[in-house]
Amino acid sequence: MRRTMRLLAAVAVTAMAVTACGGGGTGGGAGGGAIEGVDLSGATFTVGSKEFTEQLILGEIAKQALEARGAAAELVSITGSTNVRGALLAGELDMYWEYTGTGWTTHLQREAAEAPTDPAELLAAVRTADEANQVTWLDAAPLNNTYAMAVEESRAAELGITNLTQYAALINSDPQQARTCAAAEFLSRDDGFPGLEAAYGFDLPDSAIAEVELSLIPPLVKAGADCTFGEVTATDGAVSANNLRVLDDDQAAFVQYNVAMTVRSDVAAANPQLAEVFNPIAALLTDEVMRGLNERADVGGELPDEIAESWLQENGFAG
């Protein structure tokens, strides 16, 4: 078990006045025509989501997209990947957005190190394996909500670091310049920091690691006093809000976590038009778009249903 320095004192964070952005939309009308002919009138669906910002927004996008095509839809939020997956398998949910990496490591119990590094290959592997569980995976989005390391933009330029190979080189030459904040789970998971160290060939001393709550990391990295680098997720809205640069995982150490709609296979078979609804939506969900939507909620204070409604309208998916 790694010994880490814990930041026990309260962290004073200067509040920033941040104007909520337009939500990362790609412009009015993009892609909407692809689902205009879909008619789900008379169909009723129960959509699930996990209980964090990104999933709540995605759940609302799914619910409202179904309603725009004439279906009746209910959104149910459930805490934890295992629980929401269990509800799907038990027939309590008809569908929810899941991540390919979670499908591989958590639901299918495969080794993270054995996961295909190509997103399309990982989706294909998860899709094929999950047929036995009567779960159908629709197309995956470009957005990859994987683990990531970030640094404040001006420090990235000062240090000349844009990828994890350069981060590893800094650790190996001057570890105290690479002080890093991370949450306890990331520091202990094989697909977290230990896997990163193994993949990139470094061993950051305990004295240069601060174990903190995940939500505190972006402002701490921005401030730079306690850590120069920090753990984030690739689509975290706080990344943009704190002017952070996500370092490129140039050796593909982290498992891919592309999001896709997962549907009970009996529901998918009875409603083949679901792919026509969700595949065009998924195609527009990039890391940048999702960070913008998350930022609108976590920084701008907008509600998930409002964010979903405006994004669907901006991209031509509203009724």
BATI-396139 format. One record per residue (C-alpha): residue number from 0; residue in one letter; x, y, z. Coordinates in pm, 1 decimal. Example, Ala and Ser with C-alpha at 12.3 -4.5 7.8 and 13.67 -1.06 7.14 Angstrom:
// residues 2
num / residu / px / py / pz
0 / a / 1230.0 / -450.0 / 780.0 .
1 / s / 1367.0 / -106.0 / 714.0 .
//
This chain:
// residues 319
num / residu / px / py / pz
0 / m / 0.0 / 0.0 / 0.0 .
1 / r / 147.0 / 332.3 / -107.8 .
2 / r / 209.3 / 583.6 / 168.7 .
3 / t / 85.8 / 922.4 / 57.6 .
4 / m / 82.8 / 1273.1 / 190.3 .
5 / r / -273.9 / 1373.1 / 268.3 .
6 / l / -392.1 / 1728.5 / 241.1 .
7 / l / -587.0 / 1758.8 / 563.0 .
8 / a / -617.7 / 2133.1 / 578.6 .
9 / a / -912.9 / 2300.3 / 416.5 .
10 / v / -835.4 / 2408.7 / 65.1 .
11 / a / -912.1 / 2771.0 / -6.3 .
12 / v / -1025.3 / 2808.1 / -363.7 .
13 / t / -1081.9 / 3149.3 / -512.8 .
14 / a / -1420.0 / 3155.9 / -682.1 .
15 / m / -1413.8 / 3231.9 / -1050.6 .
16 / a / -1688.0 / 3400.6 / -1240.9 .
17 / v / -1738.2 / 3163.8 / -1529.9 .
18 / t / -1986.2 / 3230.4 / -1804.0 .
19 / a / -2164.0 / 2913.7 / -1904.0 .
20 / c / -2066.7 / 2831.5 / -2257.3 .
21 / g / -2303.3 / 2736.4 / -2532.8 .
22 / g / -2276.6 / 2372.6 / -2433.9 .
23 / g / -2031.4 / 2245.7 / -2690.0 .
24 / g / -2296.6 / 2212.2 / -2957.0 .
25 / t / -2179.9 / 2167.1 / -3309.2 .
26 / g / -2425.3 / 2404.6 / -3465.0 .
27 / g / -2794.2 / 2407.1 / -3544.3 .
28 / g / -2934.2 / 2123.1 / -3746.9 .
29 / a / -2628.2 / 1898.3 / -3745.7 .
30 / g / -2731.0 / 1534.9 / -3768.7 .
31 / g / -3097.5 / 1581.6 / -3676.9 .
32 / g / -3231.2 / 1483.0 / -4015.4 .
33 / a / -3102.4 / 1131.7 / -3955.4 .
34 / i / -3377.2 / 1063.9 / -3699.9 .
35 / e / -3661.7 / 1275.8 / -3835.9 .
36 / g / -3826.6 / 972.4 / -3992.3 .
37 / v / -3817.2 / 763.8 / -3674.9 .
38 / d / -4160.5 / 714.3 / -3517.4 .
39 / l / -4173.9 / 549.7 / -3174.8 .
40 / s / -4532.9 / 651.7 / -3098.2 .
41 / g / -4692.1 / 412.6 / -2850.0 .
42 / a / -4360.7 / 278.9 / -2719.8 .
43 / t / -4266.1 / 318.8 / -2353.0 .
44 / f / -3910.6 / 302.7 / -2220.8 .
45 / t / -3734.7 / 325.6 / -1885.9 .
46 / v / -3392.3 / 486.9 / -1925.4 .
47 / g / -3127.4 / 451.3 / -1657.0 .
48 / s / -2831.7 / 664.7 / -1560.4 .
49 / k / -2560.5 / 669.7 / -1298.6 .
50 / e / -2564.7 / 951.3 / -1044.5 .
51 / f / -2289.6 / 1183.2 / -1164.1 .
52 / t / -2312.9 / 1489.7 / -1383.1 .
53 / e / -2215.5 / 1339.8 / -1717.7 .
54 / q / -2450.8 / 1046.5 / -1680.4 .
55 / l / -2740.3 / 1263.3 / -1567.9 .
56 / i / -2698.0 / 1479.7 / -1877.9 .
57 / l / -2667.0 / 1177.1 / -2105.2 .
58 / g / -2972.9 / 1021.1 / -1943.1 .
59 / e / -3173.0 / 1336.0 / -2011.2 .
60 / i / -3049.2 / 1343.0 / -2370.1 .
61 / a / -3173.9 / 985.5 / -2415.4 .
62 / k / -3508.7 / 1048.8 / -2247.2 .
63 / q / -3581.2 / 1365.6 / -2442.7 .
64 / a / -3465.1 / 1215.7 / -2773.5 .
65 / l / -3708.2 / 927.4 / -2726.1 .
66 / e / -3988.9 / 1166.6 / -2639.3 .
67 / a / -3909.1 / 1374.5 / -2947.0 .
68 / r / -3974.0 / 1063.9 / -3156.8 .
69 / g / -4312.9 / 1004.8 / -2991.3 .
70 / a / -4222.9 / 754.2 / -2717.5 .
71 / a / -4304.4 / 782.0 / -2349.6 .
72 / a / -3984.4 / 771.0 / -2144.7 .
73 / e / -3892.5 / 770.9 / -1776.2 .
74 / l / -3543.9 / 843.3 / -1641.6 .
75 / v / -3422.1 / 656.9 / -1332.4 .
76 / s / -3088.5 / 746.2 / -1170.8 .
77 / i / -2904.7 / 471.3 / -983.3 .
78 / t / -2581.9 / 493.1 / -786.6 .
79 / g / -2295.7 / 277.0 / -910.5 .
80 / s / -2210.1 / 95.9 / -1232.4 .
81 / t / -2284.7 / -247.1 / -1088.4 .
82 / n / -2626.0 / -140.5 / -963.3 .
83 / v / -2742.5 / 22.3 / -1284.4 .
84 / r / -2618.8 / -274.8 / -1484.4 .
85 / g / -2803.4 / -507.3 / -1244.6 .
86 / a / -3123.1 / -310.7 / -1298.4 .
87 / l / -3082.5 / -349.6 / -1674.8 .
88 / l / -3029.3 / -724.7 / -1648.5 .
89 / a / -3325.5 / -758.1 / -1410.6 .
90 / g / -3557.2 / -588.7 / -1658.8 .
91 / e / -3605.6 / -280.0 / -1442.6 .
92 / l / -3438.5 / -65.2 / -1709.4 .
93 / d / -3460.8 / -86.1 / -2085.1 .
94 / m / -3138.2 / 100.9 / -2161.0 .
95 / y / -2862.5 / 323.7 / -2026.6 .
96 / w / -2536.5 / 478.8 / -2145.9 .
97 / e / -2235.9 / 266.6 / -2047.1 .
98 / y / -1861.5 / 295.6 / -2107.8 .
99 / t / -1674.0 / 32.1 / -2303.1 .
100 / g / -1396.1 / 15.5 / -2043.3 .
101 / t / -1651.0 / -40.8 / -1766.3 .
102 / g / -1811.1 / -310.9 / -1974.4 .
103 / w / -1475.5 / -480.1 / -2021.6 .
104 / t / -1332.9 / -455.3 / -1670.2 .
105 / t / -1637.9 / -438.5 / -1441.2 .
106 / h / -1922.2 / -622.0 / -1612.7 .
107 / l / -1728.5 / -879.4 / -1814.6 .
108 / q / -1450.3 / -913.1 / -1554.1 .
109 / r / -1166.2 / -895.0 / -1808.3 .
110 / e / -814.6 / -777.5 / -1724.2 .
111 / a / -752.0 / -409.4 / -1794.0 .
112 / a / -410.2 / -487.6 / -1938.7 .
113 / e / -573.9 / -717.0 / -2195.1 .
114 / a / -823.2 / -459.2 / -2321.3 .
115 / p / -788.4 / -371.7 / -2691.6 .
116 / t / -633.8 / -27.8 / -2726.0 .
117 / d / -827.1 / 54.6 / -3042.2 .
118 / p / -1172.4 / 193.9 / -2947.0 .
119 / a / -1349.3 / 12.6 / -3231.1 .
120 / e / -1188.7 / -318.1 / -3137.2 .
121 / l / -1281.7 / -273.9 / -2771.1 .
122 / l / -1643.2 / -196.9 / -2862.9 .
123 / a / -1655.1 / -501.6 / -3089.5 .
124 / a / -1511.7 / -724.9 / -2816.4 .
125 / v / -1752.6 / -597.6 / -2551.2 .
126 / r / -2047.7 / -609.5 / -2791.6 .
127 / t / -1977.3 / -971.2 / -2885.8 .
128 / a / -1913.3 / -1089.7 / -2529.3 .
129 / d / -2223.7 / -918.1 / -2393.2 .
130 / e / -2454.0 / -1097.3 / -2635.9 .
131 / a / -2447.6 / -1387.3 / -2389.7 .
132 / n / -2590.9 / -1153.2 / -2125.8 .
133 / q / -2867.4 / -1036.2 / -2359.2 .
134 / v / -2724.9 / -683.9 / -2372.3 .
135 / t / -2696.9 / -500.3 / -2705.5 .
136 / w / -2438.6 / -224.1 / -2750.2 .
137 / l / -2523.3 / 46.6 / -3000.7 .
138 / d / -2251.6 / 260.8 / -3161.0 .
139 / a / -1993.9 / 417.2 / -2928.8 .
140 / a / -1935.7 / 792.1 / -2914.3 .
141 / p / -1594.3 / 949.6 / -2977.7 .
142 / l / -1594.9 / 1077.8 / -2618.4 .
143 / n / -1359.3 / 873.6 / -2404.6 .
144 / n / -1416.8 / 942.5 / -2034.5 .
145 / t / -1103.0 / 763.4 / -1928.8 .
146 / y / -854.8 / 843.4 / -1656.1 .
147 / a / -620.9 / 1125.2 / -1751.2 .
148 / m / -347.4 / 1345.7 / -1609.9 .
149 / a / -371.2 / 1722.8 / -1638.0 .
150 / v / -156.5 / 2030.9 / -1580.8 .
151 / e / -236.1 / 2404.2 / -1591.6 .
152 / e / -188.5 / 2537.5 / -1944.3 .
153 / s / 85.4 / 2792.3 / -1866.8 .
154 / r / 283.0 / 2534.5 / -1665.5 .
155 / a / 249.2 / 2285.0 / -1949.1 .
156 / a / 409.1 / 2542.7 / -2178.3 .
157 / e / 676.2 / 2631.0 / -1920.9 .
158 / l / 771.7 / 2267.7 / -1865.6 .
159 / g / 726.9 / 2168.5 / -2230.0 .
160 / i / 496.4 / 1882.3 / -2139.4 .
161 / t / 201.2 / 1777.0 / -2352.7 .
162 / n / 202.3 / 1397.9 / -2313.0 .
163 / l / 261.2 / 1128.1 / -2054.4 .
164 / t / 599.4 / 1024.6 / -2195.3 .
165 / q / 726.2 / 1374.8 / -2116.4 .
166 / y / 558.4 / 1360.8 / -1772.9 .
167 / a / 744.5 / 1034.9 / -1702.2 .
168 / a / 1072.8 / 1189.1 / -1815.7 .
169 / l / 1023.0 / 1480.4 / -1575.4 .
170 / i / 956.8 / 1239.3 / -1288.7 .
171 / n / 1269.8 / 1043.0 / -1365.9 .
172 / s / 1484.2 / 1358.2 / -1380.7 .
173 / d / 1327.2 / 1581.9 / -1113.0 .
174 / p / 1034.2 / 1417.8 / -930.6 .
175 / q / 962.7 / 1714.7 / -703.2 .
176 / q / 878.5 / 1921.0 / -1012.6 .
177 / a / 617.6 / 1657.7 / -1094.4 .
178 / r / 420.0 / 1678.3 / -769.2 .
179 / t / 92.1 / 1500.2 / -836.6 .
180 / c / -253.4 / 1503.3 / -675.9 .
181 / a / -472.5 / 1195.0 / -709.7 .
182 / a / -766.2 / 1024.7 / -540.6 .
183 / a / -725.5 / 708.6 / -333.9 .
184 / e / -897.6 / 479.6 / -585.1 .
185 / f / -677.9 / 595.8 / -873.1 .
186 / l / -364.2 / 539.3 / -663.3 .
187 / s / -458.7 / 177.8 / -594.5 .
188 / r / -630.5 / 53.1 / -911.4 .
189 / d / -428.8 / -151.5 / -1159.3 .
190 / d / -581.6 / 53.4 / -1440.8 .
191 / g / -495.8 / 374.5 / -1251.3 .
192 / f / -162.3 / 513.0 / -1131.2 .
193 / p / 17.8 / 178.8 / -1075.8 .
194 / g / -59.5 / 82.0 / -1435.2 .
195 / l / 55.7 / 424.0 / -1554.5 .
196 / e / 388.0 / 385.2 / -1371.5 .
197 / a / 440.6 / 41.2 / -1520.9 .
198 / a / 348.9 / 147.0 / -1874.2 .
199 / y / 566.0 / 459.4 / -1879.7 .
200 / g / 854.9 / 333.7 / -1667.8 .
201 / f / 862.1 / 566.8 / -1368.7 .
202 / d / 817.9 / 549.5 / -991.8 .
203 / l / 700.3 / 875.2 / -838.1 .
204 / p / 819.5 / 903.3 / -474.4 .
205 / d / 552.1 / 914.4 / -205.1 .
206 / s / 679.1 / 1256.3 / -101.8 .
207 / a / 566.6 / 1393.5 / -439.0 .
208 / i / 212.5 / 1250.8 / -419.9 .
209 / a / -84.9 / 1416.1 / -248.9 .
210 / e / -391.6 / 1199.6 / -192.9 .
211 / v / -701.1 / 1419.4 / -210.3 .
212 / e / -1068.2 / 1405.1 / -301.4 .
213 / l / -1118.4 / 1391.4 / -677.1 .
214 / s / -1334.0 / 1705.1 / -689.4 .
215 / l / -1055.7 / 1912.6 / -528.3 .
216 / i / -789.6 / 1819.9 / -781.9 .
217 / p / -863.1 / 2063.5 / -1070.0 .
218 / p / -845.9 / 2381.0 / -855.9 .
219 / l / -538.3 / 2246.4 / -676.2 .
220 / v / -361.7 / 2185.0 / -1006.9 .
221 / k / -460.9 / 2529.9 / -1125.8 .
222 / a / -318.3 / 2687.0 / -807.8 .
223 / g / -0.4 / 2481.3 / -838.6 .
224 / a / 105.7 / 2510.8 / -473.9 .
225 / d / 43.2 / 2151.6 / -367.2 .
226 / c / 66.7 / 1974.7 / -700.9 .
227 / t / 165.7 / 2052.6 / -1055.6 .
228 / f / -16.5 / 1756.9 / -1208.9 .
229 / g / -337.7 / 1584.8 / -1113.7 .
230 / e / -574.4 / 1302.2 / -1191.1 .
231 / v / -885.2 / 1398.0 / -1386.4 .
232 / t / -1128.6 / 1225.7 / -1615.3 .
233 / a / -1104.6 / 1323.5 / -1979.4 .
234 / t / -1450.1 / 1482.1 / -2000.5 .
235 / d / -1453.0 / 1656.4 / -1661.7 .
236 / g / -1605.9 / 2002.7 / -1697.2 .
237 / a / -1365.8 / 2134.7 / -1434.3 .
238 / v / -1078.8 / 2079.2 / -1679.7 .
239 / s / -1188.0 / 2369.1 / -1897.8 .
240 / a / -1305.6 / 2580.0 / -1605.0 .
241 / n / -959.5 / 2564.6 / -1445.0 .
242 / n / -763.1 / 2611.9 / -1768.1 .
243 / l / -605.6 / 2266.9 / -1755.1 .
244 / r / -440.9 / 2071.6 / -2034.8 .
245 / v / -508.4 / 1697.4 / -2047.9 .
246 / l / -182.9 / 1517.4 / -2123.9 .
247 / d / -191.1 / 1289.8 / -2425.2 .
248 / d / -174.1 / 921.5 / -2331.1 .
249 / d / 69.2 / 861.1 / -2616.1 .
250 / q / 141.5 / 499.4 / -2517.6 .
251 / a / -227.1 / 412.6 / -2461.3 .
252 / a / -180.5 / 304.2 / -2101.2 .
253 / f / -534.4 / 384.7 / -1991.3 .
254 / v / -828.6 / 167.2 / -2092.1 .
255 / q / -1069.0 / 330.8 / -2339.3 .
256 / y / -1399.4 / 444.8 / -2188.8 .
257 / n / -1608.0 / 538.1 / -2492.2 .
258 / v / -1975.4 / 574.4 / -2408.8 .
259 / a / -2246.3 / 381.8 / -2592.9 .
260 / m / -2613.7 / 315.7 / -2537.6 .
261 / t / -2664.5 / -34.3 / -2397.4 .
262 / v / -3008.4 / -187.9 / -2447.1 .
263 / r / -3164.4 / -510.2 / -2325.6 .
264 / s / -3154.1 / -733.8 / -2629.1 .
265 / d / -3527.4 / -809.9 / -2623.7 .
266 / v / -3600.1 / -435.6 / -2622.2 .
267 / a / -3349.3 / -375.0 / -2903.2 .
268 / a / -3501.6 / -654.2 / -3114.2 .
269 / a / -3853.0 / -517.7 / -3064.2 .
270 / n / -3742.0 / -161.2 / -3139.7 .
271 / p / -3474.4 / -167.7 / -3412.7 .
272 / q / -3524.8 / 207.3 / -3466.0 .
273 / l / -3344.2 / 276.3 / -3137.8 .
274 / a / -3015.0 / 255.1 / -3326.0 .
275 / e / -3143.2 / 522.0 / -3566.0 .
276 / v / -3217.6 / 747.2 / -3267.8 .
277 / f / -2898.2 / 703.7 / -3067.9 .
278 / n / -2620.9 / 634.6 / -3318.2 .
279 / p / -2637.9 / 984.8 / -3474.7 .
280 / i / -2644.3 / 1139.4 / -3127.5 .
281 / a / -2345.7 / 934.3 / -3014.4 .
282 / a / -2150.9 / 1040.3 / -3324.1 .
283 / l / -2155.2 / 1404.7 / -3205.8 .
284 / l / -2051.7 / 1338.5 / -2845.4 .
285 / t / -1678.7 / 1416.1 / -2836.3 .
286 / d / -1457.3 / 1483.1 / -2534.2 .
287 / e / -1474.6 / 1855.6 / -2603.7 .
288 / v / -1853.7 / 1858.2 / -2637.8 .
289 / m / -1904.5 / 1658.3 / -2318.2 .
290 / r / -1661.5 / 1874.1 / -2120.4 .
291 / g / -1863.6 / 2176.4 / -2227.4 .
292 / l / -2191.9 / 2017.9 / -2121.4 .
293 / n / -2047.3 / 1904.8 / -1787.6 .
294 / e / -1905.0 / 2251.8 / -1727.0 .
295 / r / -2245.7 / 2407.9 / -1780.4 .
296 / a / -2376.5 / 2193.8 / -1494.2 .
297 / d / -2082.5 / 2185.1 / -1253.3 .
298 / v / -1965.4 / 2542.6 / -1301.6 .
299 / g / -2256.1 / 2727.6 / -1457.8 .
300 / g / -2522.5 / 2568.1 / -1237.1 .
301 / e / -2756.9 / 2465.4 / -1517.5 .
302 / l / -2979.2 / 2161.6 / -1469.6 .
303 / p / -2918.8 / 1842.0 / -1670.2 .
304 / d / -3262.6 / 1852.9 / -1833.1 .
305 / e / -3205.8 / 2211.8 / -1947.4 .
306 / i / -2862.9 / 2127.8 / -2087.4 .
307 / a / -2996.6 / 1823.6 / -2270.5 .
308 / e / -3288.5 / 2016.0 / -2416.1 .
309 / s / -3073.0 / 2296.3 / -2555.1 .
310 / w / -2810.4 / 2057.0 / -2695.4 .
311 / l / -3073.1 / 1847.3 / -2871.8 .
312 / q / -3226.9 / 2162.6 / -3019.2 .
313 / e / -2889.3 / 2302.6 / -3128.7 .
314 / n / -2807.9 / 1980.8 / -3309.9 .
315 / g / -3143.6 / 1919.1 / -3470.9 .
316 / f / -3255.6 / 1625.7 / -3258.4 .
317 / a / -3554.2 / 1790.8 / -3086.2 .
318 / g / -3910.2 / 1718.2 / -3192.2 .
//
